[in-house]
Amino acid sequence: MNPVRLAIVGATGLVGRTTLEVLEEWQVPLADLQLFASADSSGRTMPFRGNPIALRRLDHVPAGVDVAIFATSRELSRLWVPQFRDAGVLVIDHSSQYRMDPDVPLVIPEINAGALTGHHRLIANPNCSASVVLLPLAALERAIGLKTVIVDTYQSVSGSGQEAIAELDEQLRDSTSIPRVYPRTIAHNVFPQVGEFDTDGICDEERKVVEEIRKILDRPDLAVFTTTVRVPVRVGHSIAATVQCRRETDRIEVGKAFSQMPGMVYESADYRTPREVAGRQEIFVGRLRTHADNPSWLQFWAVGDNLRKGAASNAVQILLEVCR
């Protein structure tokens, strides 16, 4: 790709910092890099490729930017993304604000890079837990076809940002510490709630996972059920998936489909844990089982770094695709 003039909005957050790491590791050619953060960070710098980059407060759309990666809240994306687009800047947005907009591509490049051709200077990055399970689901959809998907997520605290990691650490030191980020104590605990519940008892994250799986696979008819669980893990989301395929299959056929899927590592005789995959770009899949009495049903375990493929590295992949 030709060198691009890039801005990162939300550079000091976990996803912003990980984006800088990925850009450096992958040696992405940049003609210029501008970093934006809250007013509290103004005047500070962040290192990139051996040089300090000044942090700036976002008070207007900056000049000399081709692409902006937004690693911010939904509210800030709602405010600033339209202004960047109107100024001719292509935006890759991590927030959930525009994901389900029918005119906005929601992209995992290994699955639906073709959707990028119709972008109108805005591309949405998927939810971090949906990203972990979508690669194996896409492999199954291509090879066999999907009928029903049941997804149970086990999501690390880094998905909620730096304050959530600090809360976990504080509770591990002091069992009487009162939760501030989460509705329950997270240390030595799990709870089946990621986001607020609606009137149907479905939490925000569960609705996102269902909707985004359907959109990225282009299967609005797909039956998807999910339970999202927060676990006391710093980095890495895990998925236990139960899938009904359109026809009967076996471990050999499914294993072949998994092995051929880009961006994914299938281990037929093993499984990975969040601790083992932290810092890796790939999604790891193992513990594949088929139902002895009904071979159209199967189960598998998937795990990935939610700050990498679940966020930063997927956005950089999108950047590389659109700036070829």
Residue pairs with C-beta under 8 A, 6 or more apart in sequence:
1 28
1 29
1 320
1 323
1 324
2 29
2 323
3 29
3 30
3 31
4 28
4 29
4 30
4 31
4 66
4 67
4 319
4 323
5 30
5 31
5 32
5 34
5 64
5 65
5 66
5 67
6 23
6 30
6 32
6 33
6 34
6 65
6 66
6 67
6 68
6 69
6 319
7 33
7 34
7 35
7 36
7 62
7 65
7 67
7 68
7 69
7 89
8 16
8 19
8 20
8 33
8 34
8 35
8 36
8 68
8 69
8 71
9 16
9 36
9 58
9 68
9 69
9 70
9 71
9 72
9 76
9 80
10 16
10 36
10 37
10 70
10 71
10 72
10 76
10 94
11 17
11 19
11 20
11 35
11 36
11 37
11 46
11 55
11 71
12 37
12 38
12 41
12 46
12 55
13 71
13 72
13 161
13 162
14 158
14 161
14 162
14 165
14 307
15 71
15 94
15 307
15 311
15 312
16 35
16 37
16 71
17 46
18 307
18 308
18 311
18 312
18 313
19 69
19 71
19 312
19 315
19 316
20 46
20 48
21 312
22 28
22 281
22 308
22 312
22 313
22 316
23 30
23 48
23 316
24 48
24 49
26 316
28 316
28 319
28 320
32 64
32 65
33 48
33 53
34 53
34 56
34 62
34 64
34 65
35 46
35 53
35 54
35 55
35 56
36 55
36 56
36 57
36 58
36 62
37 44
37 55
37 56
37 57
38 57
39 57
41 55
41 57
42 55
42 56
42 57
43 54
43 55
44 54
44 55
45 52
45 53
45 54
45 55
46 52
46 53
46 55
47 53
56 62
58 80
61 80
61 83
61 84
61 87
61 89
65 84
65 89
66 89
66 90
66 323
67 89
67 90
67 91
67 92
67 319
67 322
67 323
68 84
68 89
68 90
68 91
68 92
69 91
69 92
69 94
69 315
69 319
70 76
70 77
70 80
70 81
70 91
70 92
70 93
70 94
70 95
71 94
71 311
71 312
72 80
72 94
72 95
73 95
74 95
74 96
74 97
76 95
77 93
77 94
77 95
77 97
77 98
78 97
81 91
81 93
81 97
81 98
81 122
84 91
84 121
85 91
85 120
85 121
85 122
88 121
89 121
90 119
90 121
90 122
90 123
90 322
91 121
91 122
91 123
92 123
92 125
92 315
92 318
92 319
93 122
93 123
93 124
93 125
94 125
94 311
94 315
96 127
96 208
98 104
98 122
98 124
99 106
99 124
99 126
99 127
99 208
99 211
99 212
99 215
100 106
100 211
100 212
100 215
101 124
103 120
104 119
104 120
104 122
104 123
104 124
105 112
105 115
105 116
105 118
105 119
105 123
105 124
106 115
106 124
106 125
106 126
106 212
106 215
106 216
107 113
107 115
107 116
107 123
107 124
107 125
107 126
107 216
107 318
108 126
108 131
108 134
108 135
108 138
108 216
108 314
109 116
109 314
109 317
109 318
109 321
110 135
110 138
110 261
110 262
110 263
110 264
111 134
111 135
111 138
111 216
111 217
112 216
112 218
113 321
116 123
116 318
116 321
116 322
119 322
123 318
123 322
125 311
125 314
125 315
125 318
126 134
126 212
126 216
126 314
127 205
127 208
127 209
127 212
127 310
128 155
128 159
128 237
128 306
128 307
128 310
128 311
129 153
129 155
129 159
129 194
129 205
129 209
129 228
129 237
129 239
129 306
129 310
130 208
130 209
130 212
130 213
130 216
131 283
131 304
131 306
131 309
131 310
131 311
131 314
132 153
132 237
132 238
132 239
132 283
132 302
132 303
132 304
132 306
132 309
132 310
133 151
133 153
133 209
133 213
133 239
133 241
133 302
134 212
134 213
134 216
134 217
135 261
135 263
135 264
135 283
135 285
135 302
136 241
136 258
136 261
136 264
136 283
136 285
136 300
136 302
137 146
137 149
137 213
137 217
137 241
137 243
138 216
138 217
138 261
139 257
139 258
139 260
139 261
139 264
140 146
140 243
140 245
140 254
140 257
141 217
141 219
142 257
143 253
143 254
143 256
143 257
144 245
144 246
144 247
144 249
144 253
144 254
144 257
145 245
145 246
145 247
146 217
146 219
146 222
146 243
146 244
146 245
146 246
147 222
147 223
147 244
147 245
147 246
147 296
148 222
148 223
148 224
148 225
148 243
148 244
149 213
149 222
149 223
149 224
149 225
149 241
149 242
149 243
149 244
150 224
150 225
150 226
150 241
150 242
150 243
151 209
151 213
151 224
151 225
151 226
151 227
151 239
151 240
151 241
152 226
152 227
152 229
152 239
152 240
152 241
153 194
153 205
153 209
153 226
153 227
153 228
153 229
153 237
153 238
153 239
154 190
154 229
154 231
154 233
154 237
154 238
154 239
154 240
155 194
155 205
155 228
155 229
155 230
155 231
155 237
155 306
156 231
156 233
156 234
156 235
156 236
156 237
156 274
156 306
157 164
157 165
157 167
157 168
157 186
157 230
157 232
157 233
157 234
158 164
158 165
158 234
158 235
158 306
158 307
159 194
159 237
159 306
159 310
160 181
160 182
161 181
163 180
163 181
164 181
164 182
164 186
165 234
167 177
167 179
167 180
167 181
167 182
167 186
168 186
168 187
168 232
168 234
170 177
171 177
171 179
171 185
171 186
171 187
172 187
172 188
172 232
175 187
177 185
179 185
179 186
182 191
182 230
183 191
183 193
184 191
184 193
186 230
186 232
187 232
188 232
189 232
190 229
190 230
190 231
190 232
191 229
191 230
192 227
192 228
192 229
193 203
193 228
193 230
194 203
194 204
194 205
194 206
194 228
194 229
194 230
195 203
195 204
195 205
195 206
195 208
195 228
196 203
196 204
197 203
198 204
198 207
203 228
205 228
206 226
206 227
206 228
209 224
209 226
209 228
210 224
210 225
210 226
213 219
213 222
213 224
214 220
214 222
214 224
231 238
233 274
233 275
234 278
235 274
235 278
235 305
235 306
235 307
236 273
236 274
236 275
236 277
236 278
236 303
236 304
236 305
236 306
237 274
237 303
237 304
237 306
237 310
238 273
238 274
238 301
238 302
238 303
239 301
239 302
239 303
240 299
240 301
241 299
241 300
241 301
241 302
242 297
242 298
242 299
243 297
243 298
243 299
243 300
244 296
244 297
245 296
245 297
245 298
246 296
247 296
248 294
248 295
248 296
249 290
249 295
249 296
249 298
250 290
250 295
251 268
251 288
251 289
251 290
251 298
254 288
254 290
254 298
255 266
255 268
255 288
258 264
258 266
258 285
258 288
258 300
259 266
263 281
263 282
263 283
263 309
264 282
264 283
264 284
264 285
265 282
265 283
265 284
265 285
266 285
266 286
266 288
267 284
267 285
267 286
268 286
268 288
269 286
270 286
271 284
271 286
271 287
271 301
271 303
272 284
272 286
272 303
273 303
274 303
274 305
276 284
276 303
277 284
277 303
277 304
277 305
278 305
279 305
279 308
280 304
280 305
280 308
281 305
281 308
281 309
281 313
282 304
282 309
283 302
283 303
283 304
283 309
284 302
284 303
284 304
285 300
285 301
285 302
286 300
286 301
287 299
287 300
287 301
288 298
288 299
288 300
289 298
289 299
289 300
290 297
290 298
291 297
291 298
304 310
